Amino acid sequence: MKKVIIAAFSAIVLGGAATSTIASVHAVYQDQNTDNRVVIKLEELPDAVKNALSADQYKDFTAQSAAVIKSDDKVIYVVSGTQNGQATTLHFAEDGSVIAK
C-alpha cells in the first residue's frame, strides 16, 4: 500500500512538472511570435489562403480573425475561428499550404 501511495504521489508531482514545462514553452513561443504579428482583415488574406479555407476539410470552419507573422525568411498567416463549435487556429504559408501547429 505504501508503494502505491508513493507511486501515485510521484505521478502527480511529475505530471504537474511536465504540464508546467509545456505551458512555459508555449508561452515563450507566443511571446516570440507576437512581436511580428500584425492583425489583418479576413479580406486581406492572399487568394491562396482563401482558397485553402474554402476546401472541404474547412467547410465547418468559420473564420473570425486573421493575422500575419513575418520573419526574415517566412510569412505565416494565422486564421482564428470556430470549427464544429470549438475554437480553432489555423496556420498557412503564402501559397495556401497548411503549416503544422
C-alpha positions in Angstrom: 0.0 0.0 0.0 2.8 2.3 0.8 4.4 1.8 -2.6 1.1 2.6 -4.3 0.7 5.9 -2.4 4.3 6.8 -3.2 3.8 6.0 -6.9 0.6 8.0 -7.1 2.3 11.0 -5.4 5.2 10.8 -7.8 2.9 10.7 -10.8 1.1 13.7 -9.6 4.3 15.7 -8.9 6.0 14.7 -12.2 2.8 15.2 -14.2 2.4 18.7 -12.8 6.1 19.5 -13.6 5.6 18.3 -17.2 2.4 20.4 -17.6 4.3 23.4 -16.2 7.2 22.9 -18.7 4.8 22.6 -21.6 3.0 25.8 -20.6 6.3 27.6 -20.3 7.5 26.5 -23.8 4.1 27.6 -25.2 4.3 31.0 -23.6 7.8 31.6 -25.0 6.6 30.6 -28.5 3.7 33.0 -28.2 6.0 35.8 -27.0 8.4 35.3 -29.8 5.7 35.4 -32.4 3.5 38.3 -31.1 6.3 40.8 -31.8 6.0 40.2 -35.5 2.2 39.6 -35.6 0.1 42.1 -37.4 -3.7 41.8 -37.3 -5.3 42.0 -40.8 -8.8 41.8 -42.2 -10.0 38.5 -43.5 -10.4 40.1 -46.9 -6.6 40.9 -46.9 -5.7 37.2 -46.8 -3.9 36.1 -50.0 -6.2 34.3 -52.5 -4.2 31.0 -52.0 -5.2 31.1 -48.3 -8.8 32.0 -49.0 -8.9 29.1 -51.5 -7.5 26.7 -48.9 -10.1 27.9 -46.4 -12.9 27.1 -48.9 -11.7 23.4 -49.2 -14.0 20.6 -48.0 -11.9 20.0 -44.8 -12.7 23.5 -43.6 -16.4 23.6 -44.7 -17.4 23.7 -41.0 -14.8 26.4 -40.1 -15.9 29.9 -39.6 -13.1 32.4 -39.7 -13.3 35.3 -37.2 -9.9 37.0 -37.3 -6.6 36.9 -39.2 -3.0 38.0 -38.6 0.2 37.7 -40.5 3.6 36.9 -38.9 6.6 38.0 -40.8 10.1 36.8 -40.1 13.3 37.1 -42.1 12.5 34.2 -44.4 8.9 33.3 -43.7 5.4 34.7 -43.8 2.7 32.8 -41.9 -1.0 33.6 -42.0 -2.9 32.8 -38.8 -6.6 32.5 -39.1 -8.7 32.1 -35.9 -12.3 31.0 -35.7 -14.5 28.1 -34.8 -14.9 24.6 -36.3 -17.6 22.3 -35.1 -18.2 24.5 -32.1 -14.6 24.6 -30.9 -12.1 27.5 -31.1 -9.5 26.7 -33.8 -6.4 28.4 -35.1 -5.1 27.6 -38.5 -1.6 28.5 -39.9 -1.0 28.9 -43.6 2.0 29.6 -45.8 1.7 32.3 -48.5 0.9 29.5 -51.1 -2.1 28.3 -49.0 -0.4 25.2 -47.7 -1.2 24.3 -44.1 1.6 24.7 -41.6 1.5 22.3 -38.7 0.6 23.9 -35.4 
